[in-house]
C-alpha cells in the first residue's frame, strides 16, 4: 500500500484514488479510528530517541503503532539516508509495530509528498499512526494540517522566551515536549521559558511535558497521557475534514500551479468550493471538484 501511495507514476493515480476513497469517512461510515500523532522539532532535539520510548509505552498498553519517519533529501544528489528507521529502537518480530522511512524529496514543510495519503490509510489499520517530520525550524508547519495531535519537541538551551515567541512552529503544538530532562536546571529553565511564551501567546491550555529518553527514562507516561487527553477532547471529524481540504488545495496547487488557482477564482474561491463539498469526501474527490472549475 505504501509503495502505491508513494508512486509518482501517472498510471498509479487511479489506484491511489481508489484506495483513499476506500478509507474515507464516506466509505467507512466514520473517521478512521487510529490516532494520528505528529512529532516535529529541530534536528538533534531527540525525536527518534523519544519515539523509541513512546512506541515501547504504546505497545505495552496493547496498542498497534505505525511510524512514518520523514528524512531530508540531499539538494546535491537527491538521495536520502533514511536513517530515522535505524535510530528508533524496536523489536523486528513485533508485527504490531511498523516503521517506514520516506524521503522528503524537494518538498518543503517537513513532510514527504505521500505522507498525507499514507497516514490516512494507516489510520484505518493501526491504533496509533506517528508522523515524524524532517528536523524543522520556524516555518515548517505542514504537519499541523495532517495530524490529530501535534507534539513539538524542544531541547534545552535552544532559546529564551523571545526566541520561542518568534517561532512560527510554536503556533501548531497541542503538546510541547522538553527533552533531555536529565540535564536538570537547564531543562527546567527551558520549560519555564516555554510556559512564559505560551502565556504571552494566549495558549495557556497547551500542555508542556518534560521527558528524558535516556536512563533513567522519565516523563514518558505523562506524555502518553497528555496525547491521549488531547485526542479525547478533540473534534476529530472537523479536524480531519479541514485536513483533507487543506491537502486537496495543496495537491491542486502542486498539479496546476498558481495559474490554475487563479483560473478557479483564487484561493478564497477555491476554499469556498471545498467548504461546499461533501464533508466526508476523500482528497482525490476534492481535487476533482476544484479541477471541474478550471
C-alpha positions in Angstrom: 0.0 0.0 0.0 2.8 2.5 0.9 4.7 1.6 -2.3 1.5 2.5 -4.2 0.8 5.9 -2.5 4.5 6.9 -2.8 4.4 6.2 -6.6 4.5 9.3 -8.7 3.7 7.4 -11.9 0.6 8.6 -13.7 -0.6 5.0 -14.2 -1.0 4.6 -10.4 -3.2 7.7 -9.8 -6.4 5.9 -10.3 -5.4 3.1 -7.8 -4.3 5.7 -5.2 -7.6 7.5 -5.6 -9.5 4.2 -5.2 -7.5 3.4 -2.0 -8.2 6.8 -0.4 -11.9 6.5 -1.3 -12.0 3.1 0.4 -10.6 4.5 3.7 -12.6 7.8 3.6 -15.4 8.5 6.1 -17.9 8.2 3.3 -16.8 4.6 2.8 -16.1 3.7 6.4 -19.2 5.4 7.8 -16.9 7.3 10.3 -13.4 8.7 10.5 -10.6 6.0 10.6 -10.1 5.1 14.3 -6.3 5.5 14.5 -4.9 8.4 16.5 -2.6 10.3 14.1 0.2 12.0 16.1 2.7 14.4 14.6 6.1 14.6 16.2 8.2 17.6 15.0 11.1 19.7 16.1 14.6 20.8 15.2 17.4 18.4 14.3 19.1 16.9 17.3 16.2 17.5 19.7 15.9 13.8 20.4 12.8 12.9 18.3 13.9 9.4 17.4 15.0 8.6 20.9 11.7 9.8 22.2 9.8 7.8 19.7 11.6 4.6 20.8 10.2 5.2 24.3 6.8 6.2 23.1 6.5 3.1 20.9 7.5 0.9 23.9 4.9 2.5 26.1 2.1 2.2 23.4 2.9 -1.4 22.8 3.0 -2.2 26.5 -0.5 -0.8 26.5 -1.5 -3.2 23.8 -1.8 -0.6 21.0 -0.6 -1.2 17.5 1.7 1.5 16.1 2.8 2.7 12.7 5.6 5.2 12.3 6.1 7.3 9.2 9.6 8.8 9.6 10.4 11.5 7.0 14.1 12.1 6.3 15.7 15.0 4.5 16.9 14.6 0.9 20.2 15.9 -0.5 19.9 19.0 -2.7 23.1 17.9 -4.4 22.4 14.2 -5.1 18.7 13.9 -4.5 19.4 10.9 -2.2 18.3 10.4 1.4 20.0 8.4 4.1 16.6 7.1 5.5 18.3 6.8 8.9 15.4 7.5 11.2 14.2 3.9 11.0 17.6 2.7 12.2 17.6 5.2 15.1 14.3 4.0 16.5 14.7 1.0 18.8 12.1 -1.7 18.1 11.6 -5.5 18.1 11.7 -6.7 14.4 9.5 -9.6 15.3 6.7 -7.4 16.7 4.0 -7.5 14.0 2.0 -4.7 15.6 4.8 -2.2 15.3 5.6 -0.9 11.8 8.2 1.7 10.9 8.7 3.2 7.4 11.3 5.9 6.4 10.5 8.1 3.4 12.4 10.8 1.7 11.1 14.4 1.7 12.4 15.0 -1.8 12.2 18.6 -2.8 9.1 19.3 -0.8 9.2 21.9 1.9 7.1 21.8 5.1 8.7 18.8 6.8 6.7 16.0 5.1 7.2 13.8 2.1 4.7 14.1 -0.8 2.9 10.8 0.1 2.8 11.4 3.9 -0.8 12.6 3.9 -2.2 9.7 1.9 -0.1 7.1 3.9 -1.3 8.5 7.2 -4.9 8.4 6.1 -4.6 4.8 5.0 -2.7 3.6 8.0 -5.2 5.2 10.4 -7.7 2.6 9.3 -5.4 -0.3 10.4 -3.4 0.9 13.4 -4.3 2.3 16.8 -1.6 5.0 16.6 0.0 6.5 13.5 3.0 8.6 14.1 4.4 11.1 11.6 8.0 12.1 12.5 8.9 15.1 10.3 12.2 16.2 8.9 14.1 18.2 11.5 12.4 21.6 11.2 12.8 25.2 12.0 10.4 28.1 12.5 8.2 27.8 9.4 7.8 24.2 8.5 4.3 23.6 10.0 2.6 21.3 7.5 2.3 18.5 10.0 -0.3 20.6 11.8 -2.6 20.1 8.8 -2.2 16.3 8.8 -2.1 15.1 12.4 -4.9 14.9 15.0 -2.4 15.8 17.8 0.9 17.6 17.2 3.8 17.3 19.7 6.6 19.8 19.2 10.0 18.8 20.6 12.1 21.5 22.2 15.6 20.9 23.5 17.1 22.8 26.5 19.3 25.7 25.7 17.6 26.3 22.3 16.4 29.9 23.1 14.8 32.2 25.5 11.1 33.5 25.8 11.6 35.9 22.8 13.0 33.1 20.6 10.1 30.9 21.3 7.6 33.7 20.6 9.3 34.2 17.2 9.0 30.6 16.1 6.1 30.1 13.8 6.2 26.4 14.7 5.1 27.3 18.2 1.6 28.1 16.8 0.9 24.4 16.0 1.6 22.3 19.0 -1.1 20.6 21.0 1.6 19.3 23.4 5.1 20.7 23.9 7.8 18.4 24.9 11.1 19.5 26.6 13.6 16.7 26.0 16.7 15.8 28.0 15.1 16.5 31.3 18.1 14.7 32.8 20.1 17.9 32.3 18.4 19.3 35.3 18.3 23.1 35.8 18.8 23.9 32.1 15.8 21.7 31.2 13.6 23.3 33.9 14.6 26.8 32.6 13.5 25.8 29.1 10.2 24.6 30.5 9.7 27.9 32.3 10.6 29.9 29.2 8.1 27.9 27.1 5.3 28.4 29.6 6.0 32.1 29.6 5.9 32.2 25.8 2.6 30.3 25.8 1.1 32.7 28.3 2.2 35.6 26.1 0.7 34.0 23.0 -2.6 33.2 24.8 -2.1 29.4 24.6 -2.4 28.6 28.2 -4.1 25.2 27.5 -1.1 23.7 25.7 0.4 21.0 27.9 4.2 21.2 28.5 5.8 17.9 29.4 9.5 17.3 30.4 10.9 13.9 29.4 14.2 12.1 29.4 14.7 9.3 26.8 17.9 8.1 28.4 18.4 6.2 31.6 16.7 6.9 33.9 13.8 7.3 31.5 11.2 9.7 32.8 8.1 11.6 31.8 7.0 9.1 29.0 3.8 8.1 30.8 2.9 11.8 31.3 3.5 12.4 27.6 1.3 9.5 26.6 -1.4 10.8 29.0 -1.2 14.3 27.5 -1.5 13.0 23.9 -4.5 10.8 24.9 -6.1 13.7 26.8 -5.9 15.9 23.7 -7.4 13.2 21.5 -10.2 12.7 23.9 -11.3 16.3 23.8 -10.7 16.7 20.0 -13.4 17.2 17.4 -11.8 14.6 15.1 -14.3 14.9 12.3 -13.8 18.6 12.0 -10.0 18.4 12.2 -9.8 15.7 9.6 -12.3 17.3 7.3 -10.2 20.5 7.4 -7.0 18.4 6.9 -8.5 16.8 3.7 -9.5 20.1 2.3 -6.1 21.6 3.0 -4.4 18.6 1.4 -6.7 18.8 -1.6 -5.8 22.5 -2.1 -2.1 21.8 -1.7 -2.3 19.0 -4.2 -4.2 21.1 -6.7 -1.6 23.9 -6.5 1.2 21.4 -7.0 -0.5 20.0 -10.0 -1.8 23.2 -11.6 0.3 26.0 -10.0 -0.8 29.5 -9.1 -2.2 29.9 -12.7 -4.6 27.1 -12.0 -5.5 28.6 -8.7 -6.3 31.9 -10.4 -8.4 30.1 -13.0 -10.8 28.9 -10.4 -11.1 32.3 -8.9 -8.2 32.5 -6.4 -7.5 30.9 -3.1 -10.6 32.3 -1.4 -12.9 30.9 -4.1 -11.1 27.5 -4.0 -11.5 27.4 -0.3 -15.3 28.1 -0.6 -15.7 25.4 -3.2 -14.1 22.9 -0.9 -16.2 24.1 2.1 -19.4 23.4 0.0 -18.2 19.9 -0.9 -19.3 16.7 1.0 -17.5 16.8 4.4 -16.8 13.1 4.1 -15.2 13.3 0.7 -11.7 12.0 0.1 -8.9 14.2 -1.2 -8.9 13.0 -4.8 -12.6 13.7 -5.0 -12.0 17.2 -3.6 -9.2 17.8 -6.0 -11.5 16.8 -8.8 -14.1 19.3 -7.5 -11.6 22.1 -8.0 -10.4 20.8 -11.4 -14.1 20.8 -12.6 -14.0 24.6 -12.3 -10.9 25.1 -14.5 
